[in-house]
Amino acid sequence: MNILWLQASGCGGCTMSLLCAEDPNLFDTLSGAGLRFLWHPGLSLETGAEARAILAAAEAGEVALDILAVEGAIARGPRGTGRFQMLSGTGRSMLDWLRSLAPMAENVVAVGTCATYGGVTTAGGNPSDAVGVQYDGAHPGGALPAGFRARSGLPVINVAGCPTHPGWVTETLLMLAAGTLGPEDLDAFGRPLFYAQHLVHHGCPKNEFYEYKASAIEPGEMGCMMENLGCIGTQAVGDCNIRPWNGEGSCTRGNYPCINCTAPEFEEPRHAFGETPKIAGIPVGLPTDMPKAWFMALASLSKAATPARIATNATADRIETPPTLRKPKGRR
């Protein structure tokens, strides 16, 4: 099966993340499933006339276009022409190429939050009038209309994340190759449920601190970052702490708050990413499915019951008070 990969308005970070796929690596994973890059601007050898010939053949239907993958937002400016971003050497805009190739594809995959919903590319007033492939922020209808369906009958598959996890991309591609990804496997924003049915909170190494509402105050401290440092992992979809990057990394594991990068419009939260907005001292954003009154009652009880060890370690940058181990009964 052929994958044609376009890089639009973005930093290229999702390709860099994808190259971190391991055990097996990206290319062994794809080849083992019968997948290959028809063309990728950063990974393929073809350039210039050779690349243009591949694009022309795909557009004409002369070569099978099984998966069209798009990385980066699509610039529509100026005035809907898309000419703020041209596909070099073709004389045509990325917007034009997308709208021409998408109907030829068996499936269309948007890779990363810029491609899915517009992402960081649209922040700061969005001077290039950039949008996602099939979404404009949280609203259906982007570079492609809301009613677009690929030849498989599926809408654009939105593998959101900034950058997206390499495992989310490879698993999506493998499911498409196996024919096991259907509309019932996508959430309301087109994200694959295999990762979107989880919260970043699941498996977070700070969960012991969260349970007692033992909060970090300054960046780098070990405590939960929800109360003071802007972490919204209890509301953000993703299995980041269940299958970490490179087997061990995630934002919260690195003492950085989750900023909900898999969500539409995460890029402009209207407050600093590292700060928790509050009203009367109560965080505005509370855990998914948790009534505010219940949360506040539980938080008060948890804080009152916080062991001294957890309270001490929460505002430290390393473990200062280790757990006290009890000797088994009957031994001296």
N, C-alpha and C positions, 0 to 999 in steps of 0.2 A: 504494500500500500504506500502511496506517495503522500508526502507532507510538503506543502509549499508554505514557507514561512516569510511573512512580511514584517519588517520593523518600521513602525510609524513614529509618531511623536512621543518620545520617552528617552530614558537613559540607557536602555539595553540591559538593565540589571536583571531582568527575568531570564534572559539567555545566560548571563553569568551565573545566576542561581541554578539554572538547569544543568549547567556543566558540573555542578557539585553532586549530581546524582552518583551514587556509589553502591557497590555490592548488589548487582553489577553496575558498571558505569552506563552513561547515557547511550552510547552507541551500541554496546552489547545488548542493552535492554530493548532498544528499538529493533535491531536486526533479529533478535530472538523471536519477536512477534511479527516479523515480516514487514516492518515499517522502515522507510528510508526517507531521507530528505531529498525531495526533488530539487529544492534549492533553499538555502538559508544564506542571507547576505553576509553573515559573519563566520559561518562554518563551512560553506561550500567553496570549491575551487573556482567555479565558473564566475566570470565577471564580464562586464562589457557586452559585446555582441552575443556571447554564449548565454549569459543570463537573460538578455532580452529575448533570445530565441526560446528559452524555456517558458518565460512568461507568455509569449505569444502562442506557444503550443497549448498551454493550459487554457488560455482564454478561448482558443478556437475549438477546444474539445479534442485535440489531436493526441493528448496524453491524459491519462486518468488523474483527476484531482480529487483524491480521496479525503484529504484533510487540508483545509486552508487555515493556518494558524496565524494570528495577528497579534503582534506585541506593540504596545504603545497606543496612545490616543490618536484619533483621526482629526486632523485640522480641517475645518470647513471654510475658513477664511482665505482670502477676503471675499465677502459678499457671496458665500456659498460656492465659490469656485474650487476650493481646496488647494489653491496654488501657493499657499504658504508652505506647503510641503510637497515637493516634486520627487518622484522616484527617479533618481539620477540617471541620465542617459536615455530616458524614454520620452521626455517631453510631455509627460502626463502626471497628474497629481496622484498621490496615494489614495485620496478619496475616489478618484475615477477608477483606479485599478481595483480597489476593494469592491466597488459596486459592479464591476464587470466580472470579477473572478468568483465572487460569493455564489451567484446562481449556478455556477459550474461545479461547485464543490459538493461532495457527498455530505461532509460535515464542516462546520466553521467553528473554530475554537479561539476565543479571546484569551490571551495569556497575560495575566497581571491586571491590576486594578486600573491602570491607565487605559488598557484596551477594553476592559469590561464596562467601566462606568465613567471614564474620563480622568480620574485620579489626579495626581499632583500636577499633571500637565494643564489642567483646567483651573488651577488655583490662581489667586492674585488678579481677578478680573477677567481671566480667560481671553486674552487679546487675540489668540489665533482661532477662537470659536471652536475649540476642540471638544470632541465627544467620544464616548465609547462606541464600540462597533454596533451594538444594538440598544444601548442605554445612554441617556443623557443624565448623568448622576443617578438618582433613584427612579427616574421616569423612563418608561419604555419608549423606544424610538431614538436612535442615535444616527450614526452614519448610514445604517440600514434601518428600514422601517420596523415598527414593533411587530408587524405581521409577517416579517421575513421568516421563511423556513428553508433550510438546506434540502438537498435532494433526499436525504434520509427522513425528512419530515420533522427534524429537530430544530429548535431555535438555536441561536448562537449559544455555545456552551461557555459559560463565564468562569474561568479558573482564576478567581480574584486573589490578590495578595500583593504586597509591595515590599520586596519582590515576592512572587509566588514561590511556594515550596516546590523543589524539584520533584518530589514524590507525587504532588498533586497533578503536575503536568504529565509525568510518565504514566501514572495510573489512569488518567483520563484517556490518553492516547491508546493504552493497551485495551481498555474497555471498548473503545471505538473499533479497534482492530478485531476484537472478539465478538463484536455485535451485541454487547451486553449493557450498553448505556442507552436507556430510554427516557422519555419525558418524565416518567415517575421517579427517575433517579436525580432530578434537579429540584432545587428549592425555588422559592418565589422569585428570586433574582437570577435564576439560571445557573447557580453554582452547584457542582456535583455534591450530592448528599454524603458521599463517603468521607468528606472532611467537613462539610457545612452542617452536619447534624451534631457536631461536637462544639464545645466552647473552648476558647484558649485557657480558661480556668481549669479545665479538666487536666489533671496531671501536673499542675503548676507546682514547682518546688516550694513556693511560699504559702501553700495551703494551710499548714499548721498555724502560721501567723494570721491568715485570713479567718480561720475558725474562731480565734480568740479576739479578732479585731485589734491585733497588736500591730500597729502601723509604723512604717518608716516615716521619718520626718524630712530627711535630706536624701538626695540621690546617693546611691551606693550602700545604703543601709539595708539590712537583711529583712526587715519587716514587710508586711503587705503594703503595696503601693496604691491601693484603691482609694483610701481615705484622703491622702494628701498629695500624691504624686501623679494623678491623672490616669492610673491604670484602669482600663475598662475590659479586662479579660473575662469578666463575668457576664459580659454582654456580647462579646465578639465571637463570631464563628471561626472555627479552625482547630485542627488537631495538633497545633504547634508543639505542645508539651507532651503529646502522646508519641509522636514520631519527630523528634527534634531535627533541626538542620545538622548535617554531618554527624548524626548519631548522638549529639550532645548539646546543641545550641538552640536557644530561642531568646526572644526579647526579655521575658521575665527571668529566665535563667541567667541572663547577663545583667540583671538588676536594672533593666530599662522597662518602663511601663508599656503595656499593650496599648496601641493607639487605634485598634480596630481597623487595620489596613485592608481587610477583606470586604469592607462595607462601602456602599456608595457614599460619596461626599465626606469620607473620613478626612480628607485633606484640609478642610477648613472647619474645624470644630467650634470656632468662635471663642476659643481660649487657648492658652499655651498648652502644648501637648503634655508637658510635665507638671501641670497643675490640675487639681480637682475642683471644678466649680461647685459652689455650695450656696445654699439658702439657709440662713439661721444656723450655720454650722453643719447642716446635713447635706451630704453629696447629692447632687441633682440626679446623676445617673446611678440607678441601683441595679442589682443583679436581675437578669432575665427571669420572668415569672414570679418574682418575689414582691408581694404587696408591701408598700412602704412602711405601714404601721408594724407589720410583722418583723420586717428587717430591723427597724429601730428597737423593738422590744428585745429581739434576739441579740442585737449588737450590745445593748446595755448589759444583758446578762453575761454575755461572753467576756466583755471587758472586766466585769466584776470578778469573773472566775479565772482570769489570766494568771497562769503560774509565773512566779518571779523569773524563772529561767527564760521564758518566752518574751516577757516584757523587757528584760535586759538585752536579749539578743536582737530584738526588733529594731533598736536604734543604734546597733553596732554594725561595723562593716565586716565582722567575722564573729565566729562563735566565741563568746566570752564566758558563758556558763553552760557547760555540757550537761546532758541528762545525768541524773543521779541513778546509778544502777543498784538495784536491791540484790542482796545476796539470797540465793535460794534457801528456803527453810531446810533445816536439818544439817546444814554445813557450817563449819567454823572457818 
